[in-house]
Amino acid sequence: MNTKKIVITGGPGTGKSSIITALKNKNFECFDEIIRSLTLEAKKEGDTSKHISNPIAFVNDPMTFNTNLINARISQFKEADVLKKETIFFDRGIPDVLAYMGFFKQDYTNYFIKACELHTYNYVFVLPPWEAIYKTDNERFESFQESSEIHNHLMDTYKRFGYTIVDVPFDTIENRADYILKHLGII
């Protein structure tokens, strides 16, 4: 079976995880965003009182953190092949790691580039910054302005790897999920 791998991405606080939950409720196979668990671990390691931001910016060893993150996303990608489902959704994709590293002005090795080139998705849906729904929480530190800048890095990174990006319009969670499914020809 040739599984369609679909990424749902965007800056922090744009509604990605809510849409993933809506797709799960429609019985689609979905991989959750893995950075939240890594963020909780990073908060134990780093000093968040000095820099309130993404853990990529405050961990003691950002390269190790990013390597663990990209490896976890590669594992999700490979696990999708084993599941033998027609369509699988991902809350963020492998190129997101490079986009965030670009935002935080961190260098990355060829390993990160090759990971993006070797593990490609069929579709990329991007949720634009939406100030009306934006909020921070225990794992989301970025301001709305930073979220908007991250959005730009995501767009540039996915385009650099040759992806056609589909913008998901502002709407209810259910309507946004249906927009994605209609675009894919599933409903």
N, C-alpha and C positions, 0 to 999 in steps of 0.2 A: 504494500500500500504506500502510495506517495502522499504523505501527510503534508497538509498546508500549514505552515507555521506563520502565525500572525502576531506581530508586535503591536502593543498599545503603549505609546510613550508620550512624553511631554514633561514639562517642568514640574517641580513639586507642587502638590495641591491642585492639580487640574482635573481630578476625578477619575484617574486611571483605575485605582483599586476598587472604586465603587462600580465601575463598568465591568471589571473582572468578576466581581461578586454577582452582578446581574447576569453575566454570561454563564457563570456556574449554576445559577438558579434556573437557567434554561437548559441545563444538562450538558454544557460544553466543557471539555477538558481545558483547564487553565492552570498556568504556573504563576504563583504569587511572586510579588516583588521580594527578593531575598535580602535586600539591604537593611530592612528593618531589624532582622535578627543580628546582622553584622553590626549595626549601629548600637544595639544594646550592649554587645560585647565591647565595642570600641569605647563606649562611655565609661566602662569599668577601667579601661586601660589609660585613656587620655584625660586631660584636664579641660573639661568643657566650660569651666568658669572663665577661662581666658579667651576663648573664641567660640562664640555661639554660631555654629555653622554645621555643614555636613561633616561626618566623621572623616572623610577623606582629608579634610583640612586640619584636624586636630589629633589624629592618631600618631603614636610614636614613630611608626614606620609606614608611611602612606603607600609605598610600592608594594609591600607585603599585603596590606589591606586590599589594594586594587587587584593584585594578582589573585588573592583568595576570591574576590568578588567576580572577576572574569572567569575564573575556573568554575565557580558555582553556576554561573550563567551557561557556560559550555556544558556542564553536566545536565542542566535542565534541557538544553537543546538536544543532547544525545538521548536523554530519557524520553523525549517526545517521539523519537523513532521507534522505541521499544513498545510504546503504548498502542500503536497501530490504530490510531483514530484518524478520521478524515480531516478534521480541523482542530488545531490546538492554539490557544491564545497564551501570550506571554505578557506579564506586567513588567515591561522594559525588556530590552534586548542587549545583546553583547556590545553593540556600538555605544550604548549609553555610558559605559565605563569610560571610554575615550572622550566622550563629550564632557563628562564631569571633570576628568583630568585636565581637559583643555580649559574649562571654566576656572579651575583652581591653579592654572598655569603650572601643571606638573608634567614633566617629561614622561614618555613611555617608550618601551622598547619595541622592537619589531614583533615580539611575541603577541602584543596586543593587536597590532595591525593584522597579523596573520590569523588571529582568532576571528576577527571580523570578516576576513576574506574567505576563510574556510567554512564558516558556519553562517549561511545566509538564510534569510527569512523570505517568505513569499509576498507578504504585504506588511506595510508599516502605516499604522494609523497614529496621528499625532493630535493630542489635545492641546489647544493653545492656552496661554495664560488667561485666567478668568478671575479677576479680582473679587467678584461678588461671592465666590465660593471658597476663596483662599483662606486658610488658617494654618497656624503652626501647631505643633504638638510635641510630645516627648521625643519623637524620632525625626521630625521635620523642623529644621532650624532656620531655613532660608527665609528672607523677606520676600515680599511679592516682587520687588524689583529684581532680586537675585533669581527668583524663579523665572522671570521673563528673560533674563540673560542666559540662563541654563537652556531655556527653550531654543534660543538662537543657536547655541552650541550644538544642541541635539539636531536641529535642522541641518546645520552645516555638516555635521559628522555623517548623518545618514545619506545625505546627498553625495558626499565625498566617496562613499562606498557604493554609489550607483543606485540607490533606492529611489523609487517613486513614492512620494509621501502623500497620504490622504489626510486632509484636515477634517477633524470631527467638529461639527458646529456646536455652539452652546445650545443646550436643551436639557430636558430631564434626563436622569440616568437611564431610564428605560428607553427613551427615544434615541439617546446616543448609542446605546447597545444595538438597538434595531437598525440605526443608520449604518453601523459597521456590518451587520449581518446582511442588510439589503445590498450594500456595496459588494459584498462577497458573493451575492446571488444565493444565499442560504434561505432567505425568506422573501 
